[in-house]
Amino acid sequence: MPTVNLAVPEELKQDMDGHGEINWSEVARQAFKQKLEDLALLEKFTAKSRLTEKDAERLGREVGEALTKRLRQAAGA
């Protein structure tokens, strides 16, 4: 199996060292696998899309604004 080296901040490494019972290589493998599965799903979802990146940004902005408005109304602001 190939080896991959990662750089992590010193504080993170110290926290990881405090949990020697955890196989951090396995945690990293699972995280990499999950990210790749997420990307594959996103690529499959967007492959047939006719939306441009500009369209997606506009829709994201509109959804964000609508959610903000809804949450403010629910909070009585």
N, C-alpha and C positions, 0 to 999 in steps of 0.2 A: 504494500500500500504506500503511495507517495506521502511525503511529509510536507506540511504547510506550516510556516512559522508566522505567528501573529505578534504585532506590537500592541501592548495595552498600557494604559496609564499605570504608574506605580501604585497608586491607591487601589485601583481595581485588582492588580496582582496581589497586593497584600490581603485584600478581602477574600480573593480566591484561595490563597494559601491557608486562610483560616478555616477552609472547608475542604480539607484533604480527602474526605470521604467521597467527594464528587469527582467523577471522571470528566474533567473539563474538555478533553478531546471529544468525548461522546456528545457532550452538550453542544460543542461547536459543530460537529457533524450533523446533528439534528437541526440546528439552526440554519446551516447552509442548505440542507435538503428542503426544509420548509420554505425558505426564501425562493429556491428554484421552482418548487411546486407552485408557489404564489405567482411567480413571474410567468410560468407556463400557462396558468389559468388566465392571467391578464392578457397575455399574447393571444390566446385562443379567443377570448372575449372581444378583443379589439380588432382581430384579423378581418372580420367582416363588417366592421364599422365604417360608415361613410363620414363620420365626424372628423373634422380637422382638429389639430391641436388647439387652434384658436377657439373653435366651437366648444371643446371640452373645458377650456379655461373659463369661457363665458358662462357655461352651464354650472360649473363649480362655484363660481362667484355668485350666481343667482341663487343657488341652493343655500350657500352660506348666509347670504343676506336674508333669505326667507326664514331659515332656522333661527337666526339671531332675533329677527322680528317676533317670531312665535315664542321664543323663550322669554323675551322681555315682556310680552303680553301676559304670559303665564305667571311671571314673577310680579306682575302688577306695576311694572316700571313705566 
